[in-house]
Amino acid sequence: MKLTPTHMFAHYDDITPAFLQSIGVRALLIDIDNTLAPYEQESPDERLHAWLGSLREARIRVALVSNNHALRVEKFNESLGLPAYADSRKPFKKNMLRAMRELGASPEETAVLGDQLLTDAYAGLRLGLPALIVPPIRDKTNLFFRFKRWCERPFIRRYARRSGWQEWMSFWRIKRPNDPNGK
Ligand SMILES: [Mg+2]
């Protein structure tokens, strides 16, 4: 199962239009919850508006593809007016394909952005799209979520070994790979 992120960032707005262009990406399918805003934040903030504005200027097309319900997605998208898909059941492909169709984007020029490997990364990677991953903005702390993060660890570690360890990767409770005290 392919789960290793293609690229990781500390925050969504570390992903610049220039970076996306450098890897040939002209369309982004973006998760909402914990990628762009915490669950409890109903509407986009200034920071998100600014980042989406910079993508728009660079003519990078954007769609929201969320597993959350329609009310949440519609409310969040109110001031954005983006193509948006709710109840997507990622890693299922259906809404990812629909979103690409609506954007007029081919798989060769599309990437996904999300915070979860089992849903967001897998949904993209199985379609051959690069998976851009950020740590969750404010993770749930219940046992199920802790289990999911534990499942993600080996893939984050693999990415870290390949691309260099970043301080924020300790979110997954992994240690610097070449740390003699680490595992
Ligand atoms: Mg999410």
Residues whose N, C-alpha, C, O or C-beta is under 5 A from the ligand:
A	BS01	MG	D31 I32 D33 N34 T35 D115
